[in-house]
Amino acid sequence: MENQLEVIVKESGLEQSKAKFILENFQNYFEIADEWANKAKTIKVTDASQKADMEIARVGRLFLREKRIVVENSRKQLKEQALREGKAIDGIANVLKALIVPIEEYLEKQEKFVELKEEAEKEAKRIEIERRMEEEELVKQKAYAEEQERIRQENEKLKKEAEAKEKALQAERAKVEAEKQEAERKARAEQDRLKKEAEAKLAEERKSSEAKRKAEQDKTFAEAERIRKVNEAKLAKERAEREKLEAELKNQIECPKCHHKFKLNEK
């Protein structure tokens, strides 16, 4: 039955002599590893008194460490040798390649002269077409840039004209507003003047009306006072006459027969 090393070497596809060399150098270590894998299982320390088992474990560890170092050194040596072989092979191949490839390329050019010529002509046409397209694109870009610059300048001109018109319009608006404010100020001043004149006239009319009303009132009062005095005089006269008449009536007697009245002082 094949062990693990034999399987690895077989699957690697190495040349027989090299495979044999690797087996001879590493086979013994696989056997040692298998042996100590079984021995290690028999060592199981569970107490501090198992000095012998711990010593066996130490001896086995150091032994395996030594073998592992030998294996690692062998690996490095074999790998370095393989690398040197690989470099030598690569160098030889590169030299041969440098000699063969130019000849091969030259013969290919001779063999495919027609195809290469057609490809060269196609490439030249393609380059010419691309050159013309690039020139046309440059012309278009230049025309586009010039048109954009013209539009920019035109827009700048229109912008400046619009700004100038706006400034003029603002100045005109400011002038109209100033004239409007001046007119309003004059109108307010005129209104104030007319208002003051109207108030003064109204005050004068009120004063005149008040004087007239007072005069009329005084006249009416005087007339009323005159009438009152006249009435009082009239009443006083009537009262005097009535008193006189009453006095006379007191001094008269009436005849019971003829009803003729006689004063007492008459003779």
HELIX and SHEET records of a PDB file:
HELIX    1   1 GLN A    4  SER A   12  1                                   9    
HELIX    2   2 GLN A   16  THR A   42  1                                  27    
HELIX    3   3 LYS A   51  GLU A  111  1                                  61    
HELIX    4   4 PHE A  113  LYS A  250  1                                 138    
SHEET    1   A 2 GLN A 252  GLU A 254  0                                        
SHEET    2   A 2 LYS A 261  LYS A 263 -1                                        
END                                                                             
